[in-house]
Amino acid sequence: MELKTNSFVKNIGRLPFGGALVAGIMFGNFIILPAIAIAQANVSLSKQSDQPGSDFCADPSFGTRPCPILPADIAEFDASFIYRFVGPESQRPFDRFSWQSFIAMTWPVGTNGRAVSYPHAAHPDDSTRPRWQRLVTRDALIGGENATGDMTKGLSVCREAKQTNPASGHLENAGSDGMLLYAYRQATGDVLVDQAGNYVLYQTRLNDVAVNYIRRNQLATFAGRARQADLGSEISFPMHGDEIGSNDNKPGLLPGKMDTHNIAPGATLLKFAWRVLTAKDDPARFLTRKARLFVPARDSLSGRPMCQTVVVGLIGLHLVQRVVSGNGDRWIWSTFEHGANAPLAGNARRPNSFIAKKLFPDGCRAPAAQNMNDLQAGQNKDVASSQQFNLFDPTSNEALLDATNTPNDVKPKPDSATLPDAARGAAQGAIANQAFVGRGRAMWAQQPPYAVDRAGQAIARSQIVRCWRVFEGTEQTNARWHQALAGSVWENYFLVGTQWIGNGGGVPFGVGEVPRFLSNVALESFIQHQETGTCLGCHSTARSDAGQLSNFTFVLAPAN
């Protein structure tokens, strides 16, 4: 209803009120306020998202089925309004943009650089590479202040391992186009252990627009970033590509099709969460890649670096894009998860429940044991049985699970800062999402399950639940896409949410993000319940390692 009534609201906004904004109109569970001070100069150059029949494809000439064309903008994004609460009509274009981007970015590309057909894309094999794998990894581009990064060490060790043991597997083209995995700590420094006893792995990639901007502005090295900080230069990633049909969009073209975009997509950042698949997993239910897993000597229980060949499945993805229209200059944040990651917490809240003094006074609590047969992964359809969650085991600590909705039965109350390691496994059943105590003691065994402490003892599997419900409008969009993607590997993923800046912020509206809270259980496992559990809100404070505000991204602050 929001956009259908915008003309009425806009007229109110034009009324003379002595320069003060006094009119606000409540529509259901969201508010739209006219913002007469915002200029109308940043109108989208691309109207594809506004054309009939484009729900599943950024280019309607491809038909109504999901396609490999990346969307470049959100035509309906109107910065002349202030959106305080998320509403179905205002959220729908953003969620559509997210799904179109997710499908296009994960669409397989053949050796000829062309997108494969939909039937092949729906069930990809090793003969193709997903589009995102053409993008540059952060660590191949951006260097830290000191030391040799793990990527450089890993390439050397894994190349040597390949030479001495050819049967160990193929090491893909190194650097920007390789699948070398080594990062296993979240932004908080914590580790996430899946139900197979393995660490979840992470990787960040950038599209050519972001890469070219970093190189052009000498931001790839610490010396360059320090120089720009001393000059007081503003870091501002491009809102669209330098030219029509940039390298990012070329792989998305089907044979015989022309690129009809008016502008190329802007700077795009992707952060992946992967889990090592085991014999108990069905790889057909995951977007998978063969990877080389590198563990430096400091993290290896043997004291020696190691390199393993593994097959990993995608369980989480942040897809962050800067666009021209609306407030997209502060980025559009899309986040996806595998449907079998984790159940809803017993005290899960709606994403706009931010008026409370404390969001989760008792933490995020696991669902009660009697509800285990009804567990869902945060979407309308239950894609996972209660025995198949990637990050939660409903059969462990059953006595405590029975008590999850009665906090007083848990005595003493577990505290993530003081809880002894031995007691952690039991406490996680009642109060979920507890981080591993003693971050420096997380080590790698030589063979799976890999997650062990310095004594070689297995680290308890993480018990992760979803603190925030998926917005009902987003669930409706997910249902439509799942119907369109029925039978494909993509059907196993869902959009957790799309976050964007809809207002000027301030208490209790954060930095103006809509919806107010958004987190990915595979990427922000242990801070979902905190005030910082909001993607754009957290990243609004991002700085480079030279201390300069870095335009909502931490990629310019690499850890050595």
Phi, psi and omega in degrees: 000338186302304187289334178289338181252011184297325182296324177295315180295321182297322178296320177298320181297335182275350182293145180285115178235035178065030179080357182258145178270111185239354186257129175222137183239128181266127175237098178065239185257024178212163182233140172239127178241135177292140180239088189286350182273350184271126182288158180259034185277334187264056178281142183300142174272349181241123181254014185299320182292348184261002184267148178301148176075016184250017182301322185254001180210136180293341178240106184296345179291345177276357181098194186259003181268153175309142188220171183267020180268127178285132173288147182255341185197174175239101187297330183279355183290106184249111183280002180278001179238157174251117180260112180274319181236151179287138176228155185304315184288322180286331183278334187303314180298326180290317179293324176297316177301318180297312181296317178300318180293317181299312181296313182295322183285334179261003182293133181288146179239136180283178181294341178274003179081006181256147178295140179281171180291163181300315179302322179289321180293326182293336179222071187293157176228185186288353180281353181235165174234139176293153182305320185297337184285353173277350183277161185276137174283148182303314187286343174281342184255317192249123179260153178272187184283323185224163169070167176267128185291162181296331180296315180297316178297317182296318179299319180294312182295316184288327175295318179296319179297324179294321181291321183276341181218080184301334181284354184286350176122165184272128174268116183293168179312124192289170172075241190291339187242012184266166173245070176254120183246138180207336182282127180226013176249138177285175181301334179280352184092355182275162177249147179245125182249123181281179186285355173266359179086020180245150177290144170281139185252153186229151176206144179241136179228157182229145177280174187294333179295314179293318180298313180297323178296316181296316180292317183297328182259014175056042181259005183281340180243156178297321180300318178294319179294321178296321179295316179295324178295319179296326179281348182074023182290142179276135173268118183213102183292149183297145178269351174204165182294160181293334183210161179294137178068050179297172181302332181294329186265338184301318180295345184276356184278133173279153179306133178086358181257150177252152179282115183258010179292141174282329177224157176272154179303149179279195180303134182225131179239139179232135174235125186254148169239123183240147169238145179288122181280145180242179180297340180278348182268148173265105184297339180293345181264006181230152162283115190244157171215149169276135184221160171258123181262118180252134176235117179292162184303324184295336182256356184267133181298331180281346184083004179240146176294151179222156179223122183236149171266126183225161169251126183244150178243138180288129176236352178200146180207124165266131178234106191245124187226141176260131182234168186282315193276163177058219176264024180293350174294348173256022171077151171252125186249112178250138178223132183239154176220160168289140186295341183259021183293302189198153177277168173292143176295154177297337179239034180301147183241164176281150188294349176253017179276073186240014180273345182292152179293323177224130188295308183226083183304328181253015184078178176275122188255141179297151178295152181296148185300326183291347179261008187299328181288348182250012183299139175229158185267020176098016178219172185295322181262140180270102182270359182226135172284168184293351180259003191238018180288140179290327190234017183207137177241105183288350182267352182272148175052049188300324180298317179289327178298325177298334185260012188296331181266008176233082188305329184292343179284347180262104184230128351286161180294126180299142179235120185297342181273337187237352186295127177297150182303320184296332182270353188297315184303319181289320184289332183298334180297322183273311178244106188278180175062034176275134179282156179288125180285138179081066186302327181288352183262003178281118184235171180247128170283165182286335181226155178292151358291134191278333190282108179222165174265186185293339177274000181084007179276140180299136174280136181304137176301140178292141175250098187251133173234163183268116183286329186246133175289152173286134179304137186300326177295322177291323176298322178295318177295318177302318181298320180294318180290322178296325176294318179291332184258014185307131178087354180262166177295332180296338181297342181275004181240155177219153177279116176289320178171164175239125182248140182211163180270116184247352181204179185282356177080199186101160183299131359261028189263015177061228177262012180098015183287142178229124351294164190296320182238138178205129177208160181246124187294340179270345184244330177233053190302323193252004179235011180306320188278355184267166178298334180277002180282052179218121191301301183291327178297315179295316184282350177295340180262005186299136176229157173285171178289355173265002175091007183266138174305132191241031169061053172069019178221143179263008184294340180269015175232066184291145176267134180273000000 
